Amino acid sequence: MSRPLLFLDVDGPLNPYAAQPERRPEGYTTIRVALRPGRPLRVWLNPSHGPALLSLPYDLCWATTWMDAANRWIAPVVGLPELPYVDFGDRLFVHRPDGVHWKTEAIVAYAEGRPFAWVDDEQSAADEAFVAEHHPGPALLHHVDPRIGLREPDFAMLRNATPS
């Protein structure tokens, strides 16, 4: 039997973008990423996150606006191998009038009933309700504060609350 999926967002959980701009969190490194023409994006990443994520009882999958670019820019810095990713296609950033996050439906479809956890900084009660109604398997939506990113209590919770 396969392990549950762990859907990973980058900005918020891995890159604490909402931290005070002049105060990089301890243990983080800074990279500058030019995804588009113009000013490069400042990204803070913690190299200990990769090994910690790989030690969890999940199959990892990117669920981020970075999509496949996360394999090029994020994975090497945090120590992750190339991961599959949810391709949001033309649904990227599309507002839903029901308040469900634009990622939620695609994540549920990608999981195909398989148990999953989703680590993000933008889920709401509307997402919880959508997942409960449309996903037949167990699911855990775990909110991470984008000012501090993933911390040991988050990893402990993911270890101890594995949906199965």
C-alpha positions as CSV (number, residue, x, y, z in Angstrom):
1,M,0.0,0.0,0.0
2,S,1.3,3.5,-0.9
3,R,2.1,6.1,1.7
4,P,0.0,9.2,2.0
5,L,0.9,12.3,0.0
6,L,2.3,15.4,1.5
7,F,1.5,18.4,-0.6
8,L,4.1,21.2,0.0
9,D,3.7,24.9,-0.6
10,V,6.9,26.9,-0.9
11,D,6.1,30.5,0.1
12,G,5.0,30.5,3.7
13,P,6.0,27.0,4.9
14,L,9.5,26.7,3.3
15,N,10.1,30.4,2.6
16,P,8.9,32.5,5.5
17,Y,8.2,35.5,3.3
18,A,6.2,37.4,5.9
19,A,9.1,37.5,8.4
20,Q,10.5,41.0,9.0
21,P,12.4,41.8,5.8
22,E,15.6,42.8,7.5
23,R,15.7,39.7,9.8
24,R,16.4,36.5,8.1
25,P,15.3,33.6,10.5
26,E,18.1,31.7,12.1
27,G,19.2,28.6,10.1
28,Y,18.0,30.0,6.8
29,T,20.0,31.0,3.7
30,T,19.1,33.5,1.1
31,I,18.8,32.9,-2.6
32,R,17.8,35.4,-5.3
33,V,15.5,33.9,-8.0
34,A,14.7,35.6,-11.3
35,L,11.6,33.7,-12.4
36,R,10.5,36.7,-14.5
37,P,12.2,39.7,-15.9
38,G,12.7,42.4,-13.3
39,R,13.8,42.4,-9.8
40,P,14.9,39.0,-8.5
41,L,12.8,37.5,-5.7
42,R,14.4,37.1,-2.3
43,V,13.8,33.6,-0.9
44,W,14.8,32.3,2.5
45,L,15.3,28.6,2.8
46,N,16.4,26.3,5.6
47,P,18.7,23.4,4.5
48,S,17.4,21.3,7.4
49,H,13.9,21.2,6.0
50,G,14.7,18.6,3.2
51,P,16.0,15.9,5.5
52,A,13.2,16.6,8.0
53,L,10.6,16.3,5.2
54,L,12.2,13.1,3.8
55,S,12.0,11.5,7.3
56,L,8.2,11.9,7.4
57,P,6.0,8.9,6.4
58,Y,4.7,10.6,3.2
59,D,5.4,10.8,-0.5
60,L,6.3,14.4,-1.1
61,C,4.7,16.5,-3.9
62,W,5.0,20.2,-4.7
63,A,1.7,22.2,-4.4
64,T,3.0,25.6,-5.1
65,T,2.8,28.4,-7.7
66,W,6.5,27.5,-8.3
67,M,5.3,24.2,-9.8
68,D,8.2,22.5,-11.6
69,A,10.5,25.5,-10.9
70,A,10.5,24.3,-7.3
71,N,12.7,21.4,-8.4
72,R,15.2,23.7,-10.0
73,W,15.3,26.5,-7.3
74,I,14.1,25.2,-4.0
75,A,14.8,21.4,-3.9
76,P,18.6,21.7,-4.2
77,V,18.9,24.3,-1.5
78,V,16.8,22.4,1.1
79,G,18.1,19.0,0.2
80,L,15.2,17.4,-1.6
81,P,15.3,15.3,-4.8
82,E,13.2,16.2,-7.8
83,L,9.5,15.8,-6.7
84,P,6.3,15.5,-8.7
85,Y,4.2,18.6,-8.7
86,V,0.5,19.6,-9.0
87,D,0.2,21.4,-12.4
88,F,-2.3,24.2,-11.8
89,G,-2.4,25.1,-15.5
90,D,-5.0,27.7,-16.3
91,R,-6.4,27.6,-12.8
92,L,-3.3,29.4,-11.3
93,F,-4.6,32.3,-9.1
94,V,-8.2,31.9,-10.4
95,H,-10.5,33.4,-7.7
96,R,-13.4,31.2,-6.6
97,P,-16.6,32.9,-5.4
98,D,-17.2,30.2,-2.9
99,G,-14.0,31.1,-0.9
100,V,-12.2,27.9,-1.7
101,H,-8.6,28.4,-2.4
102,W,-7.6,28.1,-6.1
103,K,-5.3,25.2,-5.3
104,T,-7.8,23.1,-3.4
105,E,-9.7,21.5,-6.2
106,A,-6.5,20.6,-8.1
107,I,-5.0,19.0,-5.0
108,V,-8.0,16.9,-4.4
109,A,-8.1,15.8,-8.0
110,Y,-4.3,15.0,-8.0
111,A,-4.8,12.9,-4.8
112,E,-7.4,10.7,-6.5
113,G,-8.8,9.5,-3.1
114,R,-5.3,8.8,-1.7
115,P,-4.8,10.0,1.9
116,F,-2.9,13.3,2.1
117,A,-1.7,16.2,4.2
118,W,-1.4,19.6,2.7
119,V,1.1,22.2,4.2
120,D,0.3,25.8,3.2
121,D,-0.2,29.2,4.7
122,E,-3.5,30.0,2.9
123,Q,-6.1,27.3,3.7
124,S,-9.4,28.2,5.3
125,A,-12.5,26.6,6.6
126,A,-13.9,26.7,3.1
127,D,-11.0,24.5,2.0
128,E,-11.6,22.1,4.9
129,A,-15.3,21.8,3.9
130,F,-14.4,21.3,0.2
131,V,-11.9,18.5,0.9
132,A,-14.4,16.8,3.3
133,E,-17.1,16.9,0.7
134,H,-15.0,15.9,-2.4
135,H,-12.2,13.7,-1.2
136,P,-13.2,10.2,-0.1
137,G,-9.9,9.5,1.8
138,P,-8.4,10.9,4.9
139,A,-6.9,14.4,4.6
140,L,-5.1,16.8,6.9
141,L,-4.8,20.5,6.0
142,H,-2.0,22.0,8.1
143,H,-1.7,25.8,8.3
144,V,1.9,27.2,8.7
145,D,2.5,30.8,9.8
146,P,4.3,32.6,6.9
147,R,6.2,34.7,9.4
148,I,8.0,31.7,10.8
149,G,7.7,28.9,8.3
150,L,7.9,25.2,9.2
151,R,9.2,24.4,12.7
152,E,9.8,21.3,14.7
153,P,6.2,21.3,16.2
154,D,4.9,21.2,12.6
155,F,7.1,18.2,11.8
156,A,6.0,16.5,15.0
157,M,2.4,17.0,14.2
158,L,2.8,15.7,10.7
159,R,4.6,12.6,12.0
160,N,1.9,11.9,14.6
161,A,-1.2,12.7,12.6
162,T,-0.4,10.9,9.4
163,P,-3.7,10.4,7.5
164,S,-4.2,6.8,6.6
